[in-house]
Amino acid sequence: MKINCYKTNEKYPKITTYHIMMNNKSILLDYGVELKNRDFINTIDYIFISHEHGDHIGGLLSEYKLLNDNVKIFMTSTVKEILSHRTEITFMEFLEKHVVTLCFDDPFEESNIKITFYQAGHTFGSACIFLEGEYSLFYTGDINYASFDHLCSYDIPYSLETDYLILDGTSLSKETEFKKLSLSHLKKDAQKIRPYFINTKPDKAVIIGKYLSQTFPDVYYEDDLKSYLETIMKAGYEPFCNDKIGYDNEDSYKNGKGIYISSSYFKNYNKDFSISLHIASEDIKELQYRFKRLDNVLIGHCYGLDEEDGFTILKEGSNEVWKV
């Protein structure tokens, strides 16, 4: 199998876009980078989006007008809804025309390719993508394993077997516990500092809110998060929008003593809330149980692994890989 990989243009570039051929269809797994080859863009038949983070969808946002008129884009309804609240009218019209929404664990067939989405746990509506055609390929996208919270963990059948596994978005040099460290620090700070202001991405804001509300009675979301919360509630994530957390509708943060969370306010107070929702080195043990074997794992944007660990590290550009 041939797989072409494309890196983001960031301070620390990483592969977030993969091009494959399956059943004579040109397929992109995520579209996080601008594809400079315009002719290539026009040949794409299917695009599978794992989640809405910019490094996985940025290329689609900037280049969607260059795609051919028959392209189909697969994502969860939650991702589509989140995107529709954040983007320009013409892109929303494009989504309505080209997007096919899939539910978790519900197979869908297109061009003799069987497509199944599984919960990835990385963010709300994020999906692992399983394609079965002339060969089978499982693309994790960014995934998280959190044994303490089902909704913040991937959910993959133990019986699943695949010819190729593309493992993406990992920090395998660190231990699993690092995921909780920044949350613990937030809790300590919030006990000492009042009012306490938090500004971070919407999905992290909601996860922080849920965590802090378990300890503190005075946690509030600012109005800029309201549409995002309504979207994920419709998608079945009500536990993250519990009634312990209020809405600060009247800018009470100006005189209040609570914990105030926003995705656009309080930038002067913003710290790096580097809450990781990726898998870590200890989680590989869990993956081994899930897949039974890891003899043909292709590594995308990961940290802490090399060829000596027995994995195939994908490089930018063209990669030839063989089924073991």
C-alpha positions in Angstrom: 0.0 0.0 0.0 1.2 3.5 -0.8 0.4 6.3 1.6 1.3 10.0 1.2 1.7 12.1 4.3 1.5 15.8 4.7 2.8 17.9 7.6 1.3 21.0 9.2 3.2 24.4 8.9 3.7 24.9 12.6 6.5 25.6 15.0 6.6 21.8 15.6 5.3 20.3 12.3 3.4 17.1 12.5 1.7 14.8 10.0 -2.0 15.2 10.2 -3.1 14.5 6.6 -2.9 11.1 4.9 -3.7 10.2 1.3 -4.5 6.6 0.2 -6.1 4.8 -2.7 -8.8 2.2 -1.9 -11.1 0.5 -4.4 -9.9 3.0 -7.0 -11.0 5.9 -4.8 -8.8 8.8 -3.8 -9.2 9.2 -0.1 -7.9 11.7 2.5 -7.8 10.8 6.1 -8.2 14.3 7.7 -7.3 17.5 5.8 -5.2 19.6 8.2 -2.8 21.1 5.7 -3.0 23.0 2.4 -2.2 20.7 -0.5 -0.2 22.7 -2.9 -0.8 20.3 -5.8 -4.1 21.7 -7.1 -4.7 18.9 -9.6 -4.4 16.4 -6.8 -7.0 18.3 -4.8 -9.5 18.0 -7.7 -9.1 14.2 -7.8 -10.2 13.5 -4.2 -13.3 11.4 -3.9 -13.7 11.0 -0.1 -12.5 12.9 2.9 -12.8 11.4 6.4 -12.6 13.9 9.2 -11.7 12.5 12.7 -12.4 15.8 14.6 -12.6 19.6 14.1 -9.3 20.7 15.6 -7.5 23.1 13.2 -4.5 20.8 12.6 -6.9 18.1 11.3 -9.3 20.3 9.3 -7.4 23.5 8.5 -6.7 22.5 4.9 -10.3 21.8 4.3 -11.3 25.2 5.7 -8.9 27.0 3.4 -9.2 24.9 0.2 -12.7 23.5 0.1 -13.6 25.6 -3.0 -10.9 23.7 -4.9 -12.4 20.3 -4.4 -14.5 18.7 -7.1 -18.2 19.0 -7.1 -18.7 15.2 -6.3 -16.5 15.0 -3.3 -18.0 13.4 -0.2 -16.9 14.3 3.3 -17.6 12.0 6.2 -17.7 13.2 9.9 -19.9 12.8 12.9 -23.0 15.1 13.3 -21.4 16.6 16.3 -18.3 17.7 14.4 -20.5 19.1 11.6 -22.6 21.0 14.1 -19.6 22.5 15.8 -18.1 23.6 12.5 -21.4 25.2 11.4 -21.2 27.5 14.4 -17.6 28.6 13.7 -17.3 29.1 10.0 -18.4 31.4 7.2 -21.7 31.0 5.4 -20.2 29.7 2.1 -18.5 26.9 4.0 -21.7 26.0 5.9 -23.4 25.7 2.5 -20.6 23.5 1.3 -21.0 21.3 4.4 -24.7 20.9 3.7 -24.0 19.8 0.1 -21.1 17.4 0.6 -21.1 16.1 4.2 -22.3 12.6 5.1 -22.7 12.2 8.9 -22.1 8.9 10.5 -22.9 7.5 14.0 -20.5 5.6 16.1 -20.6 1.8 15.7 -23.0 2.0 12.7 -21.4 0.7 9.5 -22.0 2.5 6.2 -21.1 1.3 2.7 -20.0 3.4 -0.2 -18.3 2.2 -3.4 -17.9 -1.3 -1.8 -16.0 0.3 1.0 -17.4 -0.4 4.5 -16.9 2.6 6.8 -17.3 2.4 10.6 -16.7 5.2 13.0 -15.7 4.5 16.6 -15.6 6.9 19.6 -12.0 8.4 19.9 -12.4 10.2 23.2 -10.1 13.0 22.1 -12.8 15.6 22.0 -16.6 15.8 21.5 -17.7 13.9 18.4 -14.1 12.8 17.6 -13.9 9.5 15.7 -11.6 6.6 14.9 -12.2 5.6 11.2 -12.2 1.9 10.1 -12.2 1.3 6.3 -12.7 -2.1 4.8 -12.3 -2.5 1.0 -9.5 -4.2 -1.0 -7.6 -4.1 2.3 -8.6 -2.9 5.8 -7.2 0.2 7.5 -7.9 1.6 11.0 -7.1 5.3 11.4 -7.2 6.3 15.1 -6.9 10.1 14.6 -6.1 11.7 17.9 -7.3 9.3 20.6 -7.5 9.3 24.3 -7.6 6.5 26.9 -9.0 7.5 30.2 -10.1 4.5 32.3 -11.8 6.9 34.8 -14.2 8.4 32.2 -15.9 6.5 29.5 -16.8 9.6 27.5 -13.2 10.7 27.5 -11.9 7.5 26.2 -11.8 5.6 22.9 -14.2 2.8 22.5 -12.9 0.1 20.0 -14.3 -3.4 19.8 -11.9 -6.0 21.2 -12.6 -8.2 18.2 -11.5 -5.7 15.6 -8.7 -6.8 13.3 -7.1 -4.8 10.6 -4.4 -5.0 7.9 -3.0 -1.6 8.8 -3.3 0.6 11.9 -2.4 4.3 11.6 -1.7 5.4 15.2 -2.0 9.2 15.4 -1.7 11.9 17.9 0.2 10.3 20.8 2.7 11.3 23.4 4.2 7.9 24.0 7.3 9.2 25.9 5.2 10.2 28.9 3.3 8.2 31.5 -0.5 8.2 31.5 -0.6 10.2 34.8 0.6 13.3 33.0 -3.0 13.8 31.6 -4.2 14.6 35.1 -1.4 16.8 36.3 -2.5 20.1 34.9 -6.1 19.5 36.1 -4.7 19.0 39.6 -2.7 22.2 39.3 -5.8 24.0 38.3 -7.6 22.8 41.3 -4.8 23.9 43.6 -4.7 27.4 42.0 -8.5 27.8 42.2 -8.4 27.1 45.9 -6.0 30.0 46.4 -7.0 32.6 43.8 -10.4 34.2 43.6 -11.9 35.2 41.3 -10.2 32.6 39.1 -10.2 33.1 35.3 -9.8 30.4 32.7 -9.5 31.0 29.0 -8.9 28.0 26.7 -10.4 26.1 23.7 -14.1 25.2 24.1 -13.6 21.5 24.5 -11.0 21.9 27.1 -13.1 24.6 28.8 -15.9 22.1 29.2 -13.7 19.3 30.5 -12.1 21.7 33.0 -15.6 22.9 34.1 -16.7 19.4 34.7 -13.6 18.6 36.7 -13.7 21.7 38.9 -17.4 21.6 39.6 -16.9 18.3 41.4 -15.1 20.3 44.1 -16.3 23.9 43.8 -19.9 25.2 44.0 -19.2 28.5 42.2 -18.1 27.5 38.7 -19.5 29.5 35.8 -19.4 29.4 32.0 -19.3 32.7 30.1 -21.9 33.2 27.3 -19.4 32.6 24.6 -19.5 28.9 25.4 -23.3 28.6 25.3 -23.7 27.5 21.7 -20.9 25.0 22.0 -22.5 23.5 25.2 -25.9 23.3 23.5 -24.3 21.5 20.5 -22.6 18.8 22.6 -25.7 18.4 24.8 -27.7 17.5 21.7 -25.1 15.0 20.9 -25.5 13.1 24.2 -22.7 14.7 26.2 -25.0 16.0 29.0 -22.7 14.8 31.8 -20.3 17.6 30.7 -23.0 20.2 31.0 -24.2 19.4 34.5 -26.4 21.8 36.5 -23.7 22.4 39.0 -22.2 24.9 36.6 -24.0 28.1 36.0 -24.0 30.7 33.2 -22.5 34.1 34.0 -25.0 36.1 32.0 -24.4 39.4 33.7 -20.6 39.7 33.7 -20.6 39.0 37.4 -17.0 38.0 37.1 -16.2 41.7 37.3 -17.1 41.7 41.0 -17.5 38.0 41.8 -15.3 35.5 43.6 -16.0 32.4 41.6 -14.3 30.4 38.9 -15.1 31.8 35.4 -14.5 29.8 32.2 -14.4 31.2 28.7 -13.0 30.4 25.2 -12.5 34.0 24.3 -12.4 36.2 27.4 -9.7 36.5 30.1 -6.8 36.2 27.6 -4.7 38.3 29.9 -5.0 35.5 32.5 -4.6 32.6 30.1 -2.1 30.0 31.2 -1.1 27.0 29.1 -3.8 24.6 30.1 -2.0 21.7 28.4 -4.5 19.1 29.3 -3.6 16.1 27.1 -6.4 14.1 25.6 -4.1 11.7 23.8 -2.8 8.3 24.6 0.4 7.8 26.5 3.0 5.1 26.7 1.1 3.1 29.3 -1.9 3.0 27.1 -0.1 0.9 24.5 -0.9 -2.1 26.8 -4.6 -1.4 26.4 -4.2 -1.1 22.6 -2.5 -4.5 22.5 -5.5 -6.0 24.1 -7.8 -4.2 21.7 -6.1 -5.2 18.5 -4.5 -8.5 19.6 -1.4 -7.7 17.6 0.6 -4.6 16.7 2.8 -6.0 14.0 1.9 -3.5 11.3 1.4 -0.3 13.1 2.1 2.9 11.2 3.0 5.9 13.3 1.7 9.3 12.4 2.3 12.4 14.6 3.6 10.8 17.7 6.4 11.5 20.1 8.7 9.1 21.9 8.8 6.2 19.5 11.4 5.2 16.9 11.9 2.3 14.4 13.7 0.4 17.1 10.4 -0.1 18.9 9.2 -2.2 16.0 6.9 0.3 14.5 6.9 1.9 11.1 7.3 5.7 11.4 5.6 7.5 8.6 7.6 10.2 7.0 6.4 13.3 5.1 5.8 12.5 1.4 5.4 9.1 -0.1 5.6 5.9 2.0 5.4 2.3 0.7 4.1 -0.1 3.4 3.5 -3.8 3.2 1.2 -6.0 5.1 3.1 -8.2 7.5 
